[in-house]
Amino acid sequence: EQLEMYKECFRMMDINKDGTIDKNDLRGAFDNVGVLMSEGELDELLGEIGGPCTYDNMVKMFQEKMSGEGNDPDDLIIQAFKAYDIEGKIDVKMFQHAL
């Protein structure tokens, strides 16, 4: 069930449907939910994958983060919410779309 969710998420983010999420795909995915990301933020997110952002590499990164390696799980959750934070609030429609 978790892997199916990852697969659907990857398909949504792979805007050009080439099997790899690049900076333009990532920018487009965030733009679609109304979040403008800087070049540095996009580079940082892609850098967490440790190679090309393919489905397999994305799942591996999520598994490592969920197992406690890398970021603290609480920090990861806080970072996810901060991605949708607009002056201390989260837009309901944007959040629902992301879910």
C-alpha positions as CSV (number, residue, x, y, z in Angstrom):
1,E,0.0,0.0,0.0
2,Q,2.8,2.4,0.9
3,L,4.7,1.6,-2.3
4,E,1.5,2.2,-4.4
5,M,1.3,5.6,-2.7
6,Y,4.9,6.3,-3.6
7,K,4.3,5.2,-7.2
8,E,1.3,7.5,-7.6
9,C,3.2,10.4,-6.0
10,F,6.1,9.8,-8.4
11,R,3.8,9.7,-11.4
12,M,2.2,13.0,-10.4
13,M,5.6,14.7,-10.0
14,D,7.2,13.3,-13.2
15,I,5.5,15.9,-15.3
16,N,7.4,15.1,-18.5
17,K,6.9,11.4,-18.0
18,D,10.5,10.4,-18.7
19,G,10.8,8.2,-15.6
20,T,13.1,10.7,-13.8
21,I,12.1,13.7,-11.7
22,D,14.3,16.6,-12.6
23,K,14.4,20.1,-11.4
24,N,11.7,21.2,-13.9
25,D,9.4,18.4,-12.8
26,L,9.9,19.2,-9.2
27,R,9.3,23.0,-9.8
28,G,6.1,22.2,-11.7
29,A,4.9,19.9,-9.0
30,F,5.3,22.6,-6.3
31,D,3.9,25.2,-8.6
32,N,0.8,23.0,-9.0
33,V,0.1,23.3,-5.3
34,G,1.0,27.0,-5.2
35,V,4.5,26.7,-3.6
36,L,7.3,28.6,-5.2
37,M,10.7,27.0,-4.6
38,S,14.0,28.7,-5.1
39,E,16.7,27.0,-7.2
40,G,18.7,26.3,-4.0
41,E,15.7,24.6,-2.4
42,L,15.0,22.5,-5.5
43,D,18.7,21.5,-5.7
44,E,18.7,20.6,-2.0
45,L,15.6,18.4,-2.4
46,L,17.0,16.6,-5.4
47,G,20.4,16.2,-3.6
48,E,18.7,14.1,-0.9
49,I,18.1,11.4,-3.5
50,G,21.8,10.6,-4.0
51,G,21.6,10.1,-7.8
52,P,19.0,10.4,-10.5
53,C,15.5,10.8,-9.0
54,T,14.0,7.6,-10.4
55,Y,11.2,5.8,-8.7
56,D,13.5,3.2,-7.2
57,N,15.9,5.9,-5.8
58,M,13.0,7.9,-4.4
59,V,11.6,4.9,-2.6
60,K,15.1,4.1,-1.3
61,M,15.4,7.6,0.1
62,F,12.0,7.4,1.7
63,Q,12.8,4.1,3.3
64,E,16.1,5.4,4.7
65,K,14.3,8.5,6.1
66,M,11.5,6.4,7.6
67,S,14.0,4.0,9.2
68,G,15.6,6.8,11.1
69,E,18.7,7.3,9.0
70,G,19.3,10.9,7.9
71,N,16.7,13.3,9.2
72,D,14.9,12.8,12.4
73,P,11.3,11.6,11.6
74,D,9.9,14.6,13.6
75,D,12.1,17.0,11.6
76,L,10.9,15.4,8.4
77,I,7.3,15.9,9.3
78,I,7.9,19.5,10.3
79,Q,9.7,20.1,7.0
80,A,6.8,18.7,5.1
81,F,4.3,21.0,6.8
82,K,6.7,24.0,6.3
83,A,6.5,23.4,2.6
84,Y,2.9,24.4,2.8
85,D,3.3,27.1,5.4
86,I,2.1,30.6,4.4
87,E,2.6,33.0,7.2
88,G,1.9,30.4,9.8
89,K,-1.1,28.9,8.1
90,I,-1.7,26.1,5.6
91,D,-4.1,26.7,2.8
92,V,-6.7,23.9,3.1
93,K,-7.3,23.4,-0.7
94,M,-3.5,23.2,-1.3
95,F,-3.1,20.7,1.5
96,Q,-6.1,18.6,0.4
97,H,-4.7,18.6,-3.2
98,A,-1.3,17.3,-1.8
99,L,-3.0,14.5,0.1
